[in-house]
């Protein structure tokens, strides 16, 4: 892995380093026309909203009382209909929204159903009344038919509620927790191995994403392309000459879209001025994404913005900062349940750990 020839790279020098890469950025740029791109972010936001609504629904009383929900129609026709009801309205709204999502959920942009949504679909996928009533006003029916509809809805609600209490329903949550624990262990294997060969680390944390305007149209395929292109530069750009290791995590949020949290570990015996280094790394990301990207340099105000500050210079004997690093790692390594709906591959990664025989520069340790 390469290392910087200078501790500080001024903003004016960024263009020099970019031009020195012998890479033609324009040949590899992906230019997006929002009007022609499938909006994965919009679909994902809608699916997550439904999942949260279903969670709220399970905390309420899920049952229809035939005596109150079945209502006679005017004119004494003897026919009845189902009266307006908050629970019925919510079920109809959720089914209509899910139908719209599933109609477009195919190909490269297919999304996985989250746990509550998946179990809801299993319970209500063949409910003809809900599916019909979302498309047109239900026709009046006989009282016997209405009682059958209400009984069917109650049976499906009971079945859904029972499924949520099964041990199998918790498998997905258990998998996410297990993956988070694995990520945490991998992160600290890297940190411990780096301190094992280097007495002082310079920790730089950068959040890399997209502007609110562009981020709305950036799908995972594009974000992953940019991330891979960015990581390849660790092996060629002078700014990373003293980079010892790194870790990244992919997240998704409704307003931010796909974005990455990066933590870099530089040789603290050779590199200083972490704030300037973080800014220059962020500017590199902005240029690499054809100015669609934006960044947040956490080191700029790490001491005041974070309760547990583990950024900048950390000596191997600094127990407090290493303890703070543990707190930060708990967040960075937690699997984002939202992004896992859209991404089947890796959402957390660390660089390889150095071999025990590899030694960095610096003074001999006291212990």
Backbone torsions as a table, in degrees:
resi	resn	phi	psi	omega
1	UNK	NA	137.2	-175.7
2	UNK	-84.5	163.7	-175.8
3	UNK	-135.8	154.1	-176.7
4	UNK	-70.9	148.5	177.6
5	UNK	-85.2	-9.0	-179.4
6	UNK	-141.1	144.7	-179.8
7	UNK	-69.8	-30.8	-175.3
8	UNK	-126.6	132.1	178.0
9	UNK	-119.0	112.5	-177.4
10	UNK	-72.0	160.5	179.5
11	UNK	-58.6	-36.5	-178.9
12	UNK	-65.6	-20.7	-178.0
13	UNK	-87.2	-9.5	-177.4
14	UNK	-58.3	-46.7	-178.5
15	UNK	-61.0	-35.3	179.0
16	UNK	-62.4	-46.8	-177.3
17	UNK	-68.0	-36.6	178.4
18	UNK	-65.2	-42.4	179.2
19	UNK	-69.1	-22.4	-177.2
20	UNK	-82.4	-2.1	-175.9
21	UNK	-82.4	-10.6	-176.0
22	UNK	57.1	37.7	179.2
23	UNK	-121.8	141.3	176.7
24	UNK	-98.9	99.8	-176.7
25	UNK	-64.1	-38.5	-172.2
26	UNK	-65.5	-30.0	179.0
27	UNK	-68.2	-24.3	-174.7
28	UNK	-107.2	0.7	-178.0
29	UNK	-68.5	143.8	173.2
30	UNK	-106.6	114.6	-178.6
31	UNK	-101.0	127.1	-171.5
32	UNK	-108.1	131.4	171.5
33	UNK	-102.5	106.1	-174.5
34	UNK	-54.1	-31.8	-176.3
35	UNK	-70.5	-16.0	-177.0
36	UNK	-109.9	-0.2	-174.7
37	UNK	-101.5	132.4	172.4
38	UNK	-60.4	135.3	-174.7
39	UNK	-94.1	88.4	178.9
40	UNK	-64.2	-36.0	-179.2
41	UNK	-63.3	-41.4	179.9
42	UNK	-63.9	-43.4	178.8
43	UNK	-64.0	-42.0	-179.0
44	UNK	-66.3	-41.3	178.6
45	UNK	-62.0	-41.4	179.7
46	UNK	-65.9	-40.2	-179.6
47	UNK	-66.1	-40.8	179.2
48	UNK	-67.0	-38.1	177.7
49	UNK	-61.3	-42.1	178.5
50	UNK	-64.1	-42.2	179.3
51	UNK	-59.0	-42.4	179.9
52	UNK	-68.6	-36.3	177.5
53	UNK	-66.0	-38.5	178.5
54	UNK	-67.4	-37.3	176.1
55	UNK	-60.9	-42.9	178.5
56	UNK	-65.3	-35.8	-177.8
57	UNK	-63.9	-35.3	-177.2
58	UNK	-69.1	-16.6	180.0
59	UNK	-87.0	-3.2	-179.2
60	UNK	-106.0	176.7	-179.2
61	UNK	-79.4	112.5	-174.9
62	UNK	-100.8	83.4	178.8
63	UNK	-165.5	140.5	177.2
64	UNK	-102.4	131.1	175.7
65	UNK	-91.8	112.5	-178.0
66	UNK	-55.5	-32.2	-176.4
67	UNK	-66.8	-26.0	-177.9
68	UNK	-106.4	-28.6	-174.9
69	UNK	-86.9	-21.8	177.4
70	UNK	-90.0	124.1	-172.0
71	UNK	-128.0	135.3	179.0
72	UNK	-70.3	146.4	176.0
73	UNK	-86.4	158.3	-179.6
74	UNK	-69.8	173.8	174.8
75	UNK	75.0	8.8	175.0
76	UNK	60.1	35.5	-178.3
77	UNK	-76.7	-14.7	-176.8
78	UNK	85.7	-7.3	178.1
79	UNK	-89.9	159.9	-177.7
80	UNK	-132.3	172.2	174.5
81	UNK	-146.8	168.2	176.0
82	UNK	-85.4	126.5	-176.9
83	UNK	-71.2	160.6	174.2
84	UNK	-59.4	131.5	-175.7
85	UNK	-147.7	133.9	-177.6
86	UNK	-56.6	-41.4	-179.7
87	UNK	-67.6	-43.7	179.4
88	UNK	-64.8	-41.5	178.2
89	UNK	-60.6	-41.3	-179.0
90	UNK	-67.8	-41.6	178.0
91	UNK	-62.2	-43.6	178.9
92	UNK	-63.3	-41.7	179.7
93	UNK	-64.3	-42.5	-179.5
94	UNK	-66.0	-43.4	178.9
95	UNK	-62.4	-42.1	179.1
96	UNK	-63.0	-42.9	-179.9
97	UNK	-66.0	-43.2	180.0
98	UNK	-64.9	-36.3	178.3
99	UNK	-61.7	-42.2	178.4
100	UNK	-64.6	-38.7	179.5
101	UNK	-68.9	-46.9	-176.1
102	UNK	-65.9	-29.5	178.6
103	UNK	-65.1	-25.0	-178.5
104	UNK	-111.4	5.2	-174.4
105	UNK	-93.4	83.1	-176.8
106	UNK	-154.3	167.4	176.1
107	UNK	68.5	-147.0	-174.5
108	UNK	-68.0	-17.7	-174.9
109	UNK	-104.9	16.6	-178.7
110	UNK	-64.1	140.7	-178.9
111	UNK	-110.9	148.1	174.1
112	UNK	-85.2	142.2	178.9
113	UNK	-77.1	131.2	175.9
114	UNK	-69.4	167.1	-169.2
115	UNK	-56.1	-50.4	-177.0
116	UNK	-66.5	-38.6	179.3
117	UNK	-66.8	-42.0	-179.8
118	UNK	-61.7	-44.8	-179.9
119	UNK	-69.1	-34.2	177.3
120	UNK	-64.5	-43.4	178.9
121	UNK	-61.7	-39.5	179.0
122	UNK	-63.0	-36.0	-177.3
123	UNK	-80.0	-32.6	-170.8
124	UNK	-116.9	6.4	-175.4
125	UNK	-63.0	-27.8	-178.2
126	UNK	-108.1	19.4	-179.9
127	UNK	-81.7	99.0	-173.7
128	UNK	-65.0	-35.2	-177.7
129	UNK	-63.4	-47.4	-178.6
130	UNK	-64.2	-42.9	-178.4
131	UNK	-66.6	-39.2	-179.8
132	UNK	-71.1	-42.0	-175.5
133	UNK	-70.5	-16.8	176.1
134	UNK	-78.7	-17.2	-177.4
135	UNK	-103.1	-28.3	-178.0
136	UNK	-153.2	160.0	179.1
137	UNK	-66.7	124.9	-179.1
138	UNK	-61.5	140.1	177.9
139	UNK	-77.6	152.1	174.4
140	UNK	-57.5	152.8	-176.8
141	UNK	-140.6	169.9	176.2
142	UNK	-72.2	159.6	179.6
143	UNK	-62.3	-37.3	179.1
144	UNK	-62.4	-42.2	178.9
145	UNK	-66.1	-39.7	179.3
146	UNK	-64.1	-40.1	178.6
147	UNK	-63.6	-36.6	177.2
148	UNK	-66.2	-39.7	178.3
149	UNK	-63.0	-47.0	-179.6
150	UNK	-63.1	-42.6	178.7
151	UNK	-62.8	-39.6	178.7
152	UNK	-64.1	-43.2	178.7
153	UNK	-62.4	-43.1	179.5
154	UNK	-65.2	-39.0	178.0
155	UNK	-63.0	-40.6	-179.7
156	UNK	-69.5	-39.1	176.5
157	UNK	-62.8	-42.2	178.5
158	UNK	-64.2	-43.3	179.6
159	UNK	-62.4	-42.4	178.5
160	UNK	-62.8	-45.3	-179.8
161	UNK	-62.8	-39.4	178.8
162	UNK	-64.5	-40.3	-179.4
163	UNK	-63.9	-35.0	-179.7
164	UNK	-66.5	-22.4	-178.6
165	UNK	-92.0	-4.4	-179.5
166	UNK	-75.6	147.9	176.9
167	UNK	-58.2	-32.0	-177.9
168	UNK	-64.3	-26.3	180.0
169	UNK	-66.3	-29.9	-178.6
170	UNK	-83.0	0.2	-177.0
171	UNK	-61.9	-42.8	-178.0
172	UNK	-64.3	-43.1	178.2
173	UNK	-64.1	-39.0	178.7
174	UNK	-65.3	-36.2	179.4
175	UNK	-65.3	-42.5	179.1
176	UNK	-63.4	-40.8	178.2
177	UNK	-65.4	-40.6	179.7
178	UNK	-64.5	-42.6	178.3
179	UNK	-64.7	-36.7	177.7
180	UNK	-64.0	-41.6	177.9
181	UNK	-63.9	-41.0	178.4
182	UNK	-63.1	-42.1	178.0
183	UNK	-61.3	-42.4	-179.4
184	UNK	-61.3	-44.4	179.8
185	UNK	-65.0	-40.0	179.2
186	UNK	-64.9	-39.7	179.9
187	UNK	-60.5	-45.5	-176.2
188	UNK	-81.3	-19.7	169.2
189	UNK	-63.8	-39.9	177.5
190	UNK	-65.8	-48.8	-178.2
191	UNK	-60.6	-46.8	-178.7
192	UNK	-63.5	-38.6	-179.9
193	UNK	-69.1	-34.3	178.3
194	UNK	-69.0	-42.9	175.6
195	UNK	-67.6	-23.2	177.7
196	UNK	-69.6	-23.4	-179.1
197	UNK	-116.6	-5.3	-178.5
198	UNK	-143.2	128.0	-174.2
199	UNK	-75.9	-19.2	-174.9
200	UNK	-142.1	127.7	178.0
201	UNK	-114.1	144.0	171.1
202	UNK	-105.5	112.3	-174.7
203	UNK	-97.9	124.6	179.5
204	UNK	-124.1	125.7	178.6
205	UNK	-115.9	128.7	-179.4
206	UNK	-131.2	133.5	171.4
207	UNK	-98.8	121.1	-175.5
208	UNK	-114.2	121.9	179.6
209	UNK	-148.5	-144.8	-176.0
210	UNK	-135.8	158.6	176.8
211	UNK	-61.9	157.1	-177.5
212	UNK	-61.1	-33.3	179.0
213	UNK	-70.6	-48.8	-177.6
214	UNK	-77.9	-35.0	-176.0
215	UNK	-60.2	-27.0	-179.8
216	UNK	-63.2	-26.3	-175.7
217	UNK	-108.9	0.8	-179.4
218	UNK	-86.2	114.7	177.7
219	UNK	-87.4	176.7	-176.6
220	UNK	-65.4	-36.3	-179.3
221	UNK	-59.1	-42.0	179.5
222	UNK	-69.8	-45.3	179.1
223	UNK	-60.6	-39.8	179.7
224	UNK	-67.4	-37.5	176.5
225	UNK	-61.2	-46.7	179.4
226	UNK	-63.8	-40.6	-179.4
227	UNK	-64.3	-44.2	179.4
228	UNK	-64.0	-40.7	178.5
229	UNK	-64.3	-39.9	177.7
230	UNK	-63.7	-45.9	-178.0
231	UNK	-66.7	-31.4	178.2
232	UNK	-62.8	-26.6	-177.7
233	UNK	-73.7	-13.9	177.2
234	UNK	-62.8	-22.3	-176.5
235	UNK	-97.8	-0.9	-176.1
236	UNK	-134.9	-23.8	-174.9
237	UNK	-84.6	133.2	-179.1
238	UNK	-58.2	-25.6	-179.1
239	UNK	-62.4	-24.6	-175.9
240	UNK	-104.7	19.6	-174.4
241	UNK	-63.2	-33.2	178.7
242	UNK	-104.9	22.4	175.4
243	UNK	-74.6	125.8	-179.0
244	UNK	-98.4	-32.2	-178.5
245	UNK	-172.1	170.5	-179.4
246	UNK	-159.6	166.3	173.1
247	UNK	-146.0	147.8	176.2
248	UNK	-138.9	153.3	178.1
249	UNK	-134.9	135.9	177.7
250	UNK	-96.3	134.1	176.0
251	UNK	-130.9	165.2	173.7
252	UNK	-139.0	136.2	174.2
253	UNK	-138.5	150.7	-175.7
254	UNK	-52.9	-44.2	-177.5
255	UNK	-85.7	-31.7	-177.0
256	UNK	-88.7	-26.5	-172.8
257	UNK	71.7	-149.8	179.4
258	UNK	-77.8	134.9	178.1
259	UNK	-155.0	162.3	-175.1
260	UNK	-120.3	143.5	168.2
261	UNK	-106.4	118.6	179.7
262	UNK	-111.9	138.5	170.1
263	UNK	-122.9	124.3	179.8
264	UNK	-110.0	140.3	175.9
265	UNK	-117.5	109.1	178.0
266	UNK	-101.9	160.1	175.0
267	UNK	-68.5	106.9	-177.1
268	UNK	-69.9	-13.2	176.3
269	UNK	-79.8	-13.8	-175.8
270	UNK	-122.4	-16.2	-175.1
271	UNK	-123.6	137.3	176.4
272	UNK	-129.6	-174.2	174.0
273	UNK	56.1	63.9	-176.7
274	UNK	-63.7	-32.2	-178.7
275	UNK	-65.2	-46.1	178.6
276	UNK	-64.9	-39.0	179.4
277	UNK	-64.1	-42.6	178.1
278	UNK	-62.5	-41.1	178.4
279	UNK	-62.5	-42.3	-178.0
280	UNK	-70.0	-34.2	174.1
281	UNK	-64.0	-42.0	178.6
282	UNK	-64.0	-39.6	178.0
283	UNK	-66.5	-32.0	176.2
284	UNK	-64.2	-42.3	176.8
285	UNK	-62.8	-42.6	-179.8
286	UNK	-59.8	-44.3	-179.3
287	UNK	-68.4	-41.2	-177.8
288	UNK	-61.6	-33.1	-179.0
289	UNK	-92.2	16.6	179.2
290	UNK	59.2	40.3	177.8
291	UNK	66.8	10.8	171.4
292	UNK	-79.9	-24.9	-175.7
293	UNK	-82.5	155.2	171.3
294	UNK	-138.8	166.2	-176.3
295	UNK	-146.2	160.9	172.6
296	UNK	-126.7	119.6	-178.8
297	UNK	-87.5	97.6	-175.9
298	UNK	-63.8	-27.7	-178.8
299	UNK	-70.5	-18.5	-176.1
300	UNK	-59.4	-37.6	178.8
301	UNK	-139.7	39.9	-176.5
302	UNK	-59.1	-35.8	-177.5
303	UNK	-69.5	-27.4	-176.5
304	UNK	-103.3	-24.8	-175.7
305	UNK	-89.9	-19.8	-173.2
306	UNK	-120.3	131.7	178.2
307	UNK	-63.3	-39.9	178.0
308	UNK	-111.1	98.0	-176.6
309	UNK	-91.2	114.4	177.5
310	UNK	-127.9	35.5	-178.3
311	UNK	-107.5	163.6	-178.8
312	UNK	79.2	-147.0	-174.1
313	UNK	-76.9	128.1	175.4
314	UNK	-130.4	119.2	175.3
315	UNK	-86.2	148.5	-176.5
316	UNK	-59.3	-23.9	-178.8
317	UNK	-91.7	0.1	-178.4
318	UNK	-82.9	88.2	-175.5
319	UNK	-63.6	-36.1	-177.7
320	UNK	-65.6	-48.4	-179.8
321	UNK	-66.8	-34.8	177.9
322	UNK	-68.8	-32.5	174.4
323	UNK	-67.7	-40.5	176.8
324	UNK	-63.9	-36.1	177.7
325	UNK	-61.7	-33.7	177.2
326	UNK	-64.1	-40.5	179.5
327	UNK	-65.3	-43.3	179.9
328	UNK	-65.0	-39.0	-178.6
329	UNK	-62.6	-33.4	180.0
330	UNK	-60.3	-35.1	177.0
331	UNK	-79.1	-45.7	-175.1
332	UNK	-64.4	-27.8	-174.8
333	UNK	-97.7	-2.6	179.1
334	UNK	-75.0	127.9	-178.0
335	UNK	-67.1	132.1	177.1
336	UNK	-80.9	111.3	-176.3
337	UNK	-66.5	-24.9	179.0
338	UNK	-70.6	-48.5	-175.9
339	UNK	-67.1	-25.8	-179.9
340	UNK	-67.6	-15.5	177.1
341	UNK	-74.0	-28.8	-175.8
342	UNK	-104.8	-17.2	-173.5
343	UNK	-119.4	121.1	178.4
344	UNK	-89.4	-17.0	-177.4
345	UNK	-95.0	-154.4	-174.1
346	UNK	-74.6	136.4	175.9
347	UNK	-119.2	1.2	175.6
348	UNK	-145.1	140.4	-177.8
349	UNK	-154.0	143.4	171.0
350	UNK	-119.6	158.5	172.5
351	UNK	-71.4	166.7	179.3
352	UNK	-67.6	148.3	178.7
353	UNK	-80.1	141.4	179.6
354	UNK	-69.4	151.5	176.5
355	UNK	-70.6	154.3	-177.8
356	UNK	-60.5	-27.2	-177.7
357	UNK	-78.1	-14.5	-179.0
358	UNK	-79.7	127.6	-179.1
359	UNK	-122.9	141.8	175.9
360	UNK	-98.2	175.5	178.7
361	UNK	-76.1	179.4	177.9
362	UNK	120.8	168.8	-179.1
363	UNK	-71.7	154.9	176.1
364	UNK	-61.6	147.6	180.0
365	UNK	-75.4	153.5	176.6
366	UNK	-83.3	-25.0	178.7
367	UNK	-158.4	NA	NA
